[in-house]
């Protein structure tokens, strides 16, 4: 392979040199005073030299040049295949990543729904607990109110009894006679005889 590359460089350099001399330097090789046959001779020699170059290139550089170009073609084809494989791998990774993202979105939505459901359950528990506490507080308040009312009634009854006794103590001595006293004593005695 190195031999082919060197040969190609040498042939290419020679070809470019000769071609450059023929195309650009033909006036430099011609004498100042020439006859009419010199331009025709120069033209014919250019074509002869061009034919020699074509023959040499065709004879000795054709196969190495073909092999070189074929190897380059195969190398580029392999490189393109590798790049295509890398592209397919990248596309597969992209689609896998997109699938993972879609699955994460679904999981996120499910998680969000579960959290909302848990929040609703907790909210219902809190509301129910608050209602139970309010019922218990109302029942306790009603018991206290009932106890206060009962105590107030008993207090009022006691005060009424005390007021009635005081009133009776003031009036009874004026209203009770000696006959009433004897009746009370005999009623008391009969009730104790038993």
ZIWO-V960030 format. One record per pair of residues at least 4 apart in sequence whose ideal C-beta (glycine too) atoms are under 7 Angstrom apart, sorted by sequence separation. I is the first residue (numbers start at 1). J is the second residue. If there is no record, write none. Layout:
<<I;J> <I;J>>
This chain:
<<1;5> <2;6> <3;7> <4;8> <5;9> <6;10> <7;11> <8;12> <9;13> <10;14> <11;15> <12;16> <13;17> <14;18> <15;19> <16;20> <17;21> <18;22> <19;23> <20;24> <21;25> <22;26> <25;29> <26;30> <30;34> <34;38> <37;41> <38;42> <39;43> <40;44> <41;45> <42;46> <43;47> <44;48> <45;49> <46;50> <47;51> <48;52> <49;53> <50;54> <51;55> <52;56> <53;57> <54;58> <55;59> <56;60> <57;61> <58;62> <61;65> <62;66> <63;67> <64;68> <65;69> <66;70> <67;71> <68;72> <69;73> <70;74> <71;75> <72;76> <73;77> <74;78> <75;79> <76;80> <77;81> <78;82> <79;83> <80;84> <81;85> <82;86> <83;87> <84;88> <85;89> <86;90> <87;91> <88;92> <89;93> <90;94> <91;95> <92;96> <93;97> <94;98> <95;99> <96;100> <97;101> <98;102> <99;103> <100;104> <101;105> <102;106> <103;107> <104;108> <105;109> <106;110> <107;111> <108;112> <109;113> <110;114> <111;115> <112;116> <113;117> <114;118> <115;119> <116;120> <117;121> <118;122> <119;123> <120;124> <121;125> <122;126> <123;127> <124;128> <125;129> <126;130> <127;131> <128;132> <129;133> <130;134> <131;135> <132;136> <133;137> <134;138> <135;139> <136;140> <137;141> <138;142> <139;143> <140;144> <141;145> <142;146> <143;147> <144;148> <145;149> <146;150> <147;151> <148;152> <149;153> <150;154> <151;155> <152;156> <153;157> <154;158> <155;159> <156;160> <157;161> <158;162> <159;163> <160;164> <161;165> <162;166> <163;167> <164;168> <165;169> <166;170> <167;171> <168;172> <171;175> <172;176> <176;180> <178;182> <179;183> <180;184> <181;185> <182;186> <183;187> <184;188> <185;189> <186;190> <187;191> <188;192> <189;193> <176;181> <30;38> <30;42> <26;42> <22;46> <22;49> <18;49> <18;53> <15;53> <15;57> <11;57> <11;61> <8;61> <7;61> <8;64> <7;64> <8;65> <4;64> <8;68> <4;67> <4;68>>
